[in-house]
Amino acid sequence: MPVQSDPAGDIIHLAVCVEHLSSCHLTLQDVKAHLDHPLSGPAFRYAVVEYMTLFNQSKDGQGHPRRITVGCVPANHVALHERLKKTRNELL
């Protein structure tokens, strides 16, 4: 998971990642329920970018590098992850 070995920092990082994944999930559920809404497209794009930020290296409050590795993605979802990554790159 995180690049740095700091148990307390690892737990905080994991909690933040779970929050972001939950937010993405809720956004995508709303998009699915309201496909005809004019904001469904922007909301979908936001969820894709938010999801992918978890896999980009960032720094925690003490400046230690953190990120989730692709190895954390279940094998049966790697293809979807790669499609989302490609979509994110096209959006930016």
DSSP file (Angstrom, degrees, kcal/mol; ACC not computed):
  #  RESIDUE AA STRUCTURE BP1 BP2  ACC     N-H-->O    O-->H-N    N-H-->O    O-->H-N    TCO  KAPPA ALPHA  PHI   PSI    X-CA   Y-CA   Z-CA
    1    1 A M              0   0    0      0, 0.0    70,-0.1     0, 0.0    71,-0.1   0.000 360.0 360.0 360.0-106.1    0.0    0.0    0.0
    2    2 A P        -     0   0    0      0, 0.0    64,-0.2     0, 0.0    66,-0.1  -0.259 360.0-133.6 -65.8 154.3    1.7    3.2    1.1
    3    3 A V  S    S+     0   0    0     62,-0.3     2,-0.2     2,-0.0    63,-0.2   0.906  87.8  66.7 -73.0 -43.2    5.4    3.7    0.1
    4    4 A Q  S    S-     0   0    0     61,-1.1     2,-1.0     2,-0.1    60,-0.0  -0.523  82.2-130.1 -81.3 144.9    6.5    4.8    3.6
    5    5 A S        +     0   0    0     -2,-0.2    -1,-0.1     4,-0.0    -2,-0.0  -0.808  56.7 129.6 -98.8  96.7    6.5    2.3    6.5
    6    6 A D     >  -     0   0    0     -2,-1.0     4,-3.2     1,-0.1     5,-0.2  -0.837  44.1-155.6-147.4 101.4    4.7    4.1    9.3
    7    7 A P  H  > S+     0   0    0      0, 0.0     4,-2.0     0, 0.0     5,-0.2   0.865  94.7  44.7 -52.9 -45.4    1.9    2.1   11.0
    8    8 A A  H  > S+     0   0    0      1,-0.2     4,-2.1     2,-0.2     5,-0.2   0.930 116.7  46.4 -65.4 -43.8   -0.1    5.1   12.3
    9    9 A G  H  > S+     0   0    0      1,-0.2     4,-2.8     2,-0.2    -1,-0.2   0.863 109.3  55.9 -64.6 -36.0    0.4    6.9    9.0
   10   10 A D  H  X S+     0   0    0     -4,-3.2     4,-2.6     2,-0.2    -1,-0.2   0.906 107.8  48.0 -62.7 -41.7   -0.6    3.8    7.1
   11   11 A I  H  X S+     0   0    0     -4,-2.0     4,-2.4    -5,-0.2    -2,-0.2   0.919 113.1  47.2 -66.4 -43.4   -3.9    3.6    9.0
   12   12 A I  H  X S+     0   0    0     -4,-2.1     4,-2.4     2,-0.2    -2,-0.2   0.934 113.0  49.3 -62.7 -45.5   -4.7    7.2    8.4
   13   13 A H  H  X S+     0   0    0     -4,-2.8     4,-2.4     1,-0.2    -2,-0.2   0.920 111.1  49.5 -59.9 -44.6   -3.8    6.9    4.7
   14   14 A L  H  X S+     0   0    0     -4,-2.6     4,-2.5     1,-0.2    -1,-0.2   0.907 109.9  51.3 -61.8 -42.5   -6.0    3.8    4.4
   15   15 A A  H  X S+     0   0    0     -4,-2.4     4,-2.1     2,-0.2    -1,-0.2   0.905 110.6  48.4 -62.2 -41.9   -8.9    5.6    6.1
   16   16 A V  H  X S+     0   0    0     -4,-2.4     4,-2.4     2,-0.2    -1,-0.2   0.911 111.0  50.9 -64.5 -42.0   -8.7    8.5    3.7
   17   17 A C  H  X S+     0   0    0     -4,-2.4     4,-2.7     1,-0.2    -2,-0.2   0.907 108.7  51.1 -62.2 -42.1   -8.5    6.2    0.7
   18   18 A V  H  X S+     0   0    0     -4,-2.5     4,-2.5     2,-0.2    -1,-0.2   0.901 109.2  51.7 -62.6 -40.4  -11.7    4.3    1.9
   19   19 A E  H  X S+     0   0    0     -4,-2.1     4,-2.4     2,-0.2    -2,-0.2   0.929 111.2  47.1 -60.4 -45.2  -13.4    7.7    2.3
   20   20 A H  H  X S+     0   0    0     -4,-2.4     4,-2.5     2,-0.2    -2,-0.2   0.914 112.5  48.9 -64.4 -42.4  -12.5    8.6   -1.3
   21   21 A L  H  X S+     0   0    0     -4,-2.7     4,-2.5     2,-0.2    -1,-0.2   0.897 111.4  50.3 -64.0 -39.2  -13.6    5.3   -2.7
   22   22 A S  H  X S+     0   0    0     -4,-2.5     4,-2.6     2,-0.2    -2,-0.2   0.909 109.9  50.4 -64.0 -42.4  -16.9    5.6   -0.8
   23   23 A S  H  X S+     0   0    0     -4,-2.4     4,-2.5     2,-0.2    -2,-0.2   0.919 111.0  48.8 -61.6 -44.2  -17.4    9.0   -2.3
   24   24 A C  H  X S+     0   0    0     -4,-2.5     4,-2.7     2,-0.2    -2,-0.2   0.926 111.0  50.8 -60.1 -44.9  -16.7    7.8   -5.8
   25   25 A H  H  X S+     0   0    0     -4,-2.5     4,-2.2     1,-0.2    -2,-0.2   0.927 111.3  46.8 -60.5 -47.0  -19.1    4.9   -5.3
   26   26 A L  H  X S+     0   0    0     -4,-2.6     4,-2.2     2,-0.2    -1,-0.2   0.902 112.3  50.6 -63.0 -41.5  -21.9    7.2   -4.1
   27   27 A T  H  X S+     0   0    0     -4,-2.5     4,-2.4     1,-0.2    -2,-0.2   0.930 111.2  48.1 -61.8 -45.1  -21.3    9.6   -6.9
   28   28 A L  H  X S+     0   0    0     -4,-2.7     4,-2.5     1,-0.2    -1,-0.2   0.852 108.9  53.7 -67.2 -33.7  -21.4    6.8   -9.5
   29   29 A Q  H  X S+     0   0    0     -4,-2.2     4,-2.0    -5,-0.2    -1,-0.2   0.916 110.4  47.7 -63.7 -42.0  -24.6    5.4   -7.9
   30   30 A D  H  X S+     0   0    0     -4,-2.2     4,-1.3     2,-0.2    -2,-0.2   0.904 111.1  50.8 -64.3 -41.5  -26.2    8.9   -8.3
   31   31 A V  H >< S+     0   0    0     -4,-2.4     3,-0.6     1,-0.2    -2,-0.2   0.936 110.5  49.2 -61.1 -46.2  -25.0    9.1  -11.9
   32   32 A K  H >< S+     0   0    0     -4,-2.5     3,-0.7     1,-0.2    -1,-0.2   0.877 112.0  48.5 -61.1 -38.7  -26.5    5.7  -12.7
   33   33 A A  H 3< S+     0   0    0     -4,-2.0    -1,-0.2     1,-0.2    -2,-0.2   0.700 122.2  33.8 -75.3 -19.2  -29.8    6.6  -11.1
   34   34 A H  T X<  +     0   0    0     -4,-1.3     3,-2.0    -3,-0.6    -1,-0.2  -0.341  66.7 150.8-134.4  52.7  -30.0   10.0  -12.9
   35   35 A L  T <  S+     0   0    0     -3,-0.7    -1,-0.1     1,-0.3     6,-0.1   0.786  74.7  54.7 -58.0 -29.1  -28.4    9.3  -16.3
   36   36 A D  T 3  S+     0   0    0     -3,-0.1    -1,-0.3     4,-0.1    -5,-0.0   0.509  81.9 110.0 -85.9  -2.9  -30.6   12.0  -18.0
   37   37 A H  S X  S-     0   0    0     -3,-2.0     3,-1.9    -6,-0.2     4,-0.4  -0.497  75.2-127.7 -72.1 139.8  -29.6   14.7  -15.6
   38   38 A P  T 3  S+     0   0    0      0, 0.0     3,-0.3     0, 0.0    -1,-0.1   0.721 107.9  52.5 -62.7 -20.1  -27.3   17.4  -17.2
   39   39 A L  T 3> S+     0   0    0      1,-0.2     4,-2.4     2,-0.1     5,-0.2   0.421  81.6  91.5 -95.3   2.8  -24.7   17.0  -14.4
   40   40 A S  H <> S+     0   0    0     -3,-1.9     4,-2.3    -6,-0.2    -1,-0.2   0.896  86.2  50.6 -65.1 -38.2  -24.4   13.2  -14.8
   41   41 A G  H  > S+     0   0    0     -4,-0.4     4,-2.4    -3,-0.3     5,-0.2   0.966 113.5  42.7 -63.4 -53.7  -21.5   13.6  -17.3
   42   42 A P  H  > S+     0   0    0      0, 0.0     4,-2.4     0, 0.0    -1,-0.2   0.885 114.0  52.8 -60.2 -36.8  -19.5   16.0  -15.1
   43   43 A A  H  X S+     0   0    0     -4,-2.4     4,-2.3     2,-0.2    -2,-0.2   0.905 109.0  49.7 -65.1 -40.9  -20.2   13.9  -12.0
   44   44 A F  H  X S+     0   0    0     -4,-2.3     4,-2.2     2,-0.2    -1,-0.2   0.940 111.5  48.4 -61.4 -47.0  -19.0   10.8  -13.8
   45   45 A R  H  X S+     0   0    0     -4,-2.4     4,-2.3     1,-0.2    -2,-0.2   0.897 110.6  51.8 -61.7 -40.3  -15.8   12.5  -14.8
   46   46 A Y  H  X S+     0   0    0     -4,-2.4     4,-2.9     1,-0.2    -1,-0.2   0.923 108.9  50.3 -61.1 -44.5  -15.2   13.8  -11.3
   47   47 A A  H  X S+     0   0    0     -4,-2.3     4,-2.4     1,-0.2    -2,-0.2   0.885 109.8  51.0 -62.9 -39.0  -15.6   10.3   -9.9
   48   48 A V  H  X S+     0   0    0     -4,-2.2     4,-2.3     2,-0.2    -1,-0.2   0.940 113.1  44.4 -63.6 -47.2  -13.1    8.9  -12.3
   49   49 A V  H  X S+     0   0    0     -4,-2.3     4,-1.6     1,-0.2    -2,-0.2   0.916 113.3  51.0 -64.7 -42.6  -10.5   11.6  -11.5
   50   50 A E  H  X S+     0   0    0     -4,-2.9     4,-0.6     1,-0.2    -1,-0.2   0.911 110.9  49.2 -61.6 -42.3  -11.2   11.2   -7.7
   51   51 A Y  H >< S+     0   0    0     -4,-2.4     3,-1.1     1,-0.2     4,-0.3   0.933 111.1  48.9 -60.9 -46.9  -10.7    7.4   -8.0
   52   52 A M  H >< S+     0   0    0     -4,-2.3     3,-1.6     1,-0.3     4,-0.4   0.761  95.2  72.1 -70.5 -23.7   -7.5    7.7   -9.9
   53   53 A T  H >< S+     0   0    0     -4,-1.6     3,-1.1     1,-0.3    -1,-0.3   0.803  87.7  65.8 -61.2 -25.9   -5.9   10.2   -7.5
   54   54 A L  T << S+     0   0    0     -3,-1.1    14,-2.4    -4,-0.6    -1,-0.3   0.755 101.0  49.2 -65.9 -22.4   -5.6    7.4   -5.0
   55   55 A F  T <  S+     0   0    0     -3,-1.6     2,-0.3    -4,-0.3    -1,-0.2   0.432  94.6  88.2 -98.7  -1.2   -3.1    5.7   -7.3
   56   56 A N  S <  S-     0   0    0     -3,-1.1     2,-0.2    -4,-0.4    12,-0.2  -0.753  89.8-103.6 -93.5 145.1   -1.0    8.9   -7.8
   57   57 A Q        +     0   0    0     -2,-0.3     2,-0.3    10,-0.1    10,-0.2  -0.478  50.5 162.9 -69.7 134.6    1.8    9.6   -5.4
   58   58 A S  E     -A   66   0A   0      8,-2.9     8,-3.3    -2,-0.2     2,-0.4  -0.788  33.5-109.3-136.2-178.5    1.0   12.2   -2.8
   59   59 A K  E     -A   65   0A   0      6,-0.3     5,-0.0    -2,-0.3     2,-0.0  -0.941  21.4-136.0-121.1 142.6    2.5   13.3    0.5
   60   60 A D    >   -     0   0    0      4,-2.7     3,-2.1    -2,-0.4     6,-0.0  -0.143  47.5 -78.6 -80.8-174.8    1.0   12.9    3.9
   61   61 A G  T 3  S+     0   0    0      1,-0.3    -1,-0.1     2,-0.1    -2,-0.0   0.714 133.2  48.9 -61.1 -22.3    1.0   15.7    6.6
   62   62 A Q  T 3  S-     0   0    0      2,-0.1    -1,-0.3     3,-0.0    -2,-0.0   0.335 121.7-104.1 -98.5   6.1    4.6   14.9    7.5
   63   63 A G  S <  S+     0   0    0     -3,-2.1    -2,-0.1     1,-0.3     0, 0.0   0.544  72.7 144.0  85.7   6.8    5.7   15.0    3.8
   64   64 A H        -     0   0    0      1,-0.1    -4,-2.7    -5,-0.0    -1,-0.3  -0.617  55.9-109.5 -79.5 137.5    6.0   11.2    3.5
   65   65 A P  E     -A   59   0A   0      0, 0.0   -61,-1.1     0, 0.0     2,-0.3  -0.412  42.0-180.0 -67.8 140.1    5.1    9.8    0.1
   66   66 A R  E     +A   58   0A   0     -8,-3.3    -8,-2.9   -63,-0.2     2,-0.3  -0.989  12.9 136.7-139.7 146.6    1.8    7.8    0.0
   67   67 A R        -     0   0    0     -2,-0.3     2,-0.5   -10,-0.2   -12,-0.2  -0.920  47.1-108.1-174.2 162.3   -0.2    6.0   -2.7
   68   68 A I        -     0   0    0    -14,-2.4     2,-0.2    -2,-0.3    -2,-0.0  -0.856  37.1-132.9 -95.8 135.2   -2.1    2.9   -3.4
   69   69 A T    >   -     0   0    0     -2,-0.5     3,-2.0     1,-0.1     4,-0.2  -0.528  18.9-116.5 -85.4 157.0   -0.3    0.5   -5.7
   70   70 A V  G >  S+     0   0    0      1,-0.3     3,-2.0    -2,-0.2    -1,-0.1   0.755 110.6  76.4 -62.2 -23.6   -2.1   -1.2   -8.6
   71   71 A G  G 3  S+     0   0    0      1,-0.3    -1,-0.3   -70,-0.1     4,-0.1   0.684  84.5  64.4 -61.0 -17.2   -1.4   -4.5   -6.8
   72   72 A C  G <  S+     0   0    0     -3,-2.0    -1,-0.3     2,-0.1    -2,-0.2   0.607  80.9  95.2 -81.6 -12.1   -4.3   -3.6   -4.4
   73   73 A V  S <  S-     0   0    0     -3,-2.0     5,-0.1    -4,-0.2     4,-0.0  -0.680  89.8-109.6 -79.6 126.4   -6.8   -3.7   -7.3
   74   74 A P    >>  -     0   0    0      0, 0.0     3,-2.7     0, 0.0     4,-0.5  -0.254  26.3-117.7 -55.4 141.9   -8.4   -7.2   -7.4
   75   75 A A  G >4 S+     0   0    0      1,-0.3     3,-1.0     2,-0.2     4,-0.4   0.825 113.7  57.2 -52.8 -36.7   -7.3   -9.2  -10.4
   76   76 A N  G 34 S+     0   0    0      1,-0.2    -1,-0.3     2,-0.1     4,-0.2   0.544 110.5  45.2 -76.0  -3.7  -10.8   -9.4  -11.8
   77   77 A H  G <> S+     0   0    0     -3,-2.7     4,-2.5     2,-0.1    -1,-0.2   0.342  81.5  96.9-116.5   4.2  -11.0   -5.5  -11.8
   78   78 A V  H <X S+     0   0    0     -3,-1.0     4,-2.5    -4,-0.5     5,-0.2   0.895  83.9  52.2 -62.7 -40.5   -7.6   -4.7  -13.3
   79   79 A A  H  > S+     0   0    0     -4,-0.4     4,-2.0     2,-0.2    -1,-0.2   0.917 111.2  47.1 -62.9 -42.2   -9.0   -4.2  -16.8
   80   80 A L  H  > S+     0   0    0      2,-0.2     4,-2.6     1,-0.2    -2,-0.2   0.917 110.6  53.0 -63.3 -43.1  -11.6   -1.8  -15.5
   81   81 A H  H  X S+     0   0    0     -4,-2.5     4,-2.4     1,-0.2    -2,-0.2   0.919 109.1  49.1 -57.3 -45.1   -8.9    0.0  -13.5
   82   82 A E  H  X S+     0   0    0     -4,-2.5     4,-2.4     2,-0.2    -1,-0.2   0.875 110.1  51.0 -65.0 -37.4   -6.9    0.4  -16.7
   83   83 A R  H  X S+     0   0    0     -4,-2.0     4,-2.5     2,-0.2    -1,-0.2   0.903 110.8  49.0 -64.9 -40.6   -9.9    1.7  -18.6
   84   84 A L  H  X S+     0   0    0     -4,-2.6     4,-2.8     2,-0.2    -2,-0.2   0.890 110.2  51.4 -65.4 -39.0  -10.6    4.2  -15.8
   85   85 A K  H  X S+     0   0    0     -4,-2.4     4,-2.4     2,-0.2    -2,-0.2   0.920 111.0  47.6 -62.5 -44.3   -6.9    5.3  -16.0
   86   86 A K  H  X S+     0   0    0     -4,-2.4     4,-1.8     2,-0.2    -2,-0.2   0.914 112.4  49.6 -63.1 -42.8   -7.1    5.8  -19.7
   87   87 A T  H  X S+     0   0    0     -4,-2.5     4,-1.8     2,-0.2    -2,-0.2   0.928 110.1  50.8 -61.4 -45.9  -10.4    7.8  -19.3
   88   88 A R  H  X S+     0   0    0     -4,-2.8     4,-1.7     1,-0.2    -2,-0.2   0.915 108.9  51.4 -58.8 -43.7   -8.8    9.9  -16.6
   89   89 A N  H  < S+     0   0    0     -4,-2.4    -1,-0.2     1,-0.2    -2,-0.2   0.853 109.5  50.2 -63.7 -34.1   -5.8   10.6  -18.9
   90   90 A E  H  < S+     0   0    0     -4,-1.8    -1,-0.2     1,-0.2    -2,-0.2   0.818 109.3  52.3 -71.4 -30.3   -8.1   11.7  -21.7
   91   91 A L  H  <        0   0    0     -4,-1.8    -2,-0.2     1,-0.2    -1,-0.2   0.817 360.0 360.0 -74.8 -30.8  -10.0   14.0  -19.4
   92   92 A L     <        0   0    0     -4,-1.7    -1,-0.2    -5,-0.2    -2,-0.2   0.456 360.0 360.0 -91.3 360.0   -6.9   15.8  -18.2
